[in-house]
Amino acid sequence: METEKVQPAFEKSLSDLGLEYLDLYLIHSPKSIDRKIYMEEGRRVINGDVDISDTWKAMVKLLDTAKVRSVGVSNFNVEHLDKIIKDTGVVPTVNQIESHPYFKNENLIQYCKDKNITVTAYSPFCSGRAELAPLIQEERLLKVAKDLGITTYKTLLRWGLSRGVAVVVRSTNINHIKDNFTDEPLDKKHVDLINGIKERGSVFNR
């Protein structure tokens, strides 16, 4: 996002949500899309004139408004994080990334831990890509779920928690929402069993 659009976009988010402040505000992607081309043609073309460090500086300035408590990023890799930290001296509070047994993202997660950046994992059930949908039927995952007497979905949430990662999920089913609450990590034996699932790639970053 271009620097001059950060503040207006933030204010619009507050207005749309009907809130006076946000606990956390994120840059969705390190890549800036040319909005004019996207709106007119529906094509996602990267705007190479936008420096992500400049956008990050504008995000950091939002903290001075007292309308947001923390700022962070999403879908940033090590190179992106190194750049904004080097250029601004400000470390993001959060990096929200894709992470599941088919795409563990271990190196990036470790980097974030070393920098004291909280990692939030989205797509923990690996939904959104047909050929990866069988994750919940993986033999290793089914074994752990059976051992613990819980669903494979809850098992995946506990696996994320055991890695020191916050996991975000979405559902409109009240029973699923209730079942998604968990505060019990897996033991090392079960973590290692799930870690042994062969990686098959990313749902979103193809």
C-alpha positions as CSV (number, residue, x, y, z in Angstrom):
1,M,0.0,0.0,0.0
2,E,1.2,3.5,-0.9
3,T,2.3,5.5,2.2
4,E,-0.4,8.2,1.7
5,K,-3.1,5.6,1.8
6,V,-2.2,4.1,5.2
7,Q,-3.9,6.6,7.4
8,P,-7.1,6.9,5.4
9,A,-7.4,3.1,5.1
10,F,-6.9,2.8,8.8
11,E,-9.6,5.4,9.6
12,K,-12.0,3.7,7.2
13,S,-11.4,0.4,9.0
14,L,-12.2,2.0,12.3
15,S,-15.4,3.5,10.9
16,D,-16.5,0.3,9.2
17,L,-16.0,-1.6,12.4
18,G,-17.7,1.1,14.5
19,L,-14.7,1.2,16.9
20,E,-12.7,3.9,18.6
21,Y,-9.5,2.0,18.5
22,L,-7.9,-1.3,17.4
23,D,-5.8,-3.7,19.4
24,L,-3.8,-4.7,16.3
25,Y,-3.5,-3.4,12.7
26,L,-1.6,-5.4,10.0
27,I,-0.1,-4.9,6.6
28,H,-1.8,-7.7,4.6
29,S,1.1,-8.3,2.2
30,P,4.6,-7.1,1.5
31,K,3.5,-6.8,-2.2
32,S,1.5,-3.7,-3.3
33,I,-1.1,-4.3,-5.9
34,D,-1.7,-1.6,-8.6
35,R,-5.2,-0.8,-7.6
36,K,-6.2,1.0,-10.8
37,I,-5.4,-2.0,-12.9
38,Y,-7.1,-4.3,-10.5
39,M,-10.3,-2.2,-10.4
40,E,-10.4,-1.8,-14.2
41,E,-9.2,-5.2,-15.4
42,G,-9.4,-7.5,-12.4
43,R,-5.7,-8.3,-12.7
44,R,-3.3,-8.4,-9.8
45,V,-0.2,-6.5,-10.9
46,I,2.6,-5.6,-8.5
47,N,3.3,-1.9,-8.1
48,G,7.1,-1.9,-8.0
49,D,7.3,1.8,-7.0
50,V,6.1,1.1,-3.5
51,D,8.8,0.6,-0.9
52,I,7.5,-1.7,1.9
53,S,9.7,0.1,4.4
54,D,7.9,3.4,3.7
55,T,4.6,1.7,4.2
56,W,5.9,0.3,7.5
57,K,7.0,3.7,8.6
58,A,3.4,5.0,8.0
59,M,2.0,2.1,9.9
60,V,4.3,2.9,12.9
61,K,3.1,6.5,12.9
62,L,-0.4,5.2,13.5
63,L,0.7,4.4,17.1
64,D,1.0,8.1,17.7
65,T,-2.8,8.5,17.2
66,A,-3.6,6.3,20.2
67,K,-6.2,4.6,18.1
68,V,-4.2,1.4,17.7
69,R,-2.2,-0.4,20.3
70,S,0.1,-2.6,18.1
71,V,1.0,-2.8,14.4
72,G,2.2,-5.9,12.6
73,V,2.5,-7.6,9.2
74,S,1.2,-10.6,7.4
75,N,2.8,-12.9,4.8
76,F,6.2,-11.4,5.3
77,N,9.2,-13.7,4.9
78,V,12.7,-13.3,6.5
79,E,13.9,-11.0,3.7
80,H,10.9,-8.7,4.1
81,L,11.2,-8.6,7.9
82,D,15.0,-7.9,7.7
83,K,14.4,-5.0,5.4
84,I,11.7,-3.1,7.4
85,I,13.6,-3.7,10.7
86,K,16.9,-2.5,9.2
87,D,15.3,0.5,7.5
88,T,13.2,1.6,10.5
89,G,14.5,0.0,13.6
90,V,11.0,-1.0,14.5
91,V,10.1,-4.7,15.0
92,P,6.5,-5.8,14.1
93,T,4.5,-7.1,17.0
94,V,3.0,-9.9,14.9
95,N,3.6,-11.7,11.7
96,Q,0.6,-13.6,10.4
97,I,1.5,-16.4,8.1
98,E,0.3,-19.7,6.6
99,S,1.3,-22.7,8.7
100,H,0.1,-26.3,8.8
101,P,1.7,-29.8,8.6
102,Y,1.8,-29.6,4.8
103,F,3.6,-26.2,5.0
104,K,5.2,-25.8,8.4
105,N,7.2,-22.7,7.8
106,E,9.7,-23.7,10.6
107,N,12.6,-21.4,9.5
108,L,10.4,-18.3,9.4
109,I,8.7,-19.2,12.7
110,Q,12.1,-19.6,14.4
111,Y,13.3,-16.3,12.9
112,C,10.2,-14.5,14.4
113,K,10.8,-16.1,17.8
114,D,14.4,-14.9,17.8
115,K,13.1,-11.4,17.0
116,N,10.3,-11.6,19.6
117,I,7.7,-11.4,16.9
118,T,4.5,-13.2,17.8
119,V,3.5,-15.6,15.0
120,T,-0.2,-16.1,14.1
121,A,-0.9,-19.0,11.8
122,Y,-3.8,-18.9,9.4
123,S,-5.2,-21.9,7.4
124,P,-4.3,-24.4,10.1
125,F,-6.6,-27.0,8.5
126,C,-5.2,-26.5,5.1
127,S,-8.5,-25.6,3.5
128,G,-8.7,-23.8,0.2
129,R,-6.7,-26.1,-2.1
130,A,-8.4,-29.2,-3.2
131,E,-5.3,-31.4,-3.6
132,L,-4.3,-30.6,0.0
133,A,-7.7,-31.2,1.5
134,P,-6.9,-34.7,2.7
135,L,-4.7,-33.2,5.5
136,I,-7.4,-34.1,8.1
137,Q,-7.3,-37.7,6.9
138,E,-3.5,-38.1,7.3
139,E,-2.8,-41.3,9.2
140,R,-0.4,-39.7,11.7
141,L,-3.0,-37.0,12.5
142,L,-5.8,-39.5,12.9
143,K,-3.6,-41.6,15.3
144,V,-3.0,-38.6,17.6
145,A,-6.6,-37.6,17.5
146,K,-7.6,-41.1,18.4
147,D,-5.1,-41.3,21.2
148,L,-6.4,-38.1,22.8
149,G,-10.1,-38.7,22.0
150,I,-10.5,-35.4,20.2
151,T,-11.2,-34.3,16.6
152,T,-8.5,-33.9,14.0
153,Y,-9.3,-30.2,13.9
154,K,-8.7,-29.8,17.6
155,T,-5.5,-31.8,17.2
156,L,-4.2,-29.4,14.6
157,L,-5.0,-26.4,16.9
158,R,-3.1,-28.1,19.7
159,W,-0.2,-28.8,17.4
160,G,0.0,-25.1,16.6
161,L,-0.1,-24.2,20.2
162,S,2.6,-26.7,21.0
163,R,4.9,-24.8,18.5
164,G,4.4,-21.5,20.3
165,V,2.2,-20.2,17.6
166,A,-1.2,-18.4,17.9
167,V,-3.7,-20.1,15.6
168,V,-6.6,-18.3,13.9
169,V,-9.6,-20.1,12.5
170,R,-13.0,-19.1,11.3
171,S,-16.4,-20.8,11.4
172,T,-20.1,-19.9,11.4
173,N,-21.0,-23.1,13.2
174,I,-21.4,-22.5,17.0
175,N,-20.4,-26.1,17.9
176,H,-17.2,-25.7,15.8
177,I,-16.5,-22.4,17.4
178,K,-16.8,-23.8,20.9
179,D,-14.6,-26.8,19.9
180,N,-11.9,-24.5,18.6
181,F,-11.1,-23.2,22.0
182,T,-8.1,-25.0,23.4
183,D,-5.4,-24.4,25.9
184,E,-3.7,-27.7,26.0
185,P,-0.5,-28.3,24.0
186,L,0.4,-31.8,22.8
187,D,3.2,-33.8,24.3
188,K,6.5,-34.2,22.4
189,K,5.6,-37.7,21.2
190,H,2.5,-36.4,19.5
191,V,4.1,-33.2,18.2
192,D,6.9,-35.3,16.6
193,L,4.4,-37.7,15.0
194,I,2.6,-34.8,13.3
195,N,5.9,-33.1,12.4
196,G,6.6,-36.3,10.4
197,I,3.8,-35.6,8.0
198,K,5.5,-34.9,4.6
199,E,5.2,-31.3,3.4
200,R,3.2,-30.8,0.2
201,G,3.2,-27.0,-0.2
202,S,1.4,-23.8,0.5
203,V,-2.3,-23.2,-0.1
204,F,-2.0,-19.5,-0.9
205,N,1.7,-18.8,-1.9
206,R,1.9,-20.7,-5.1
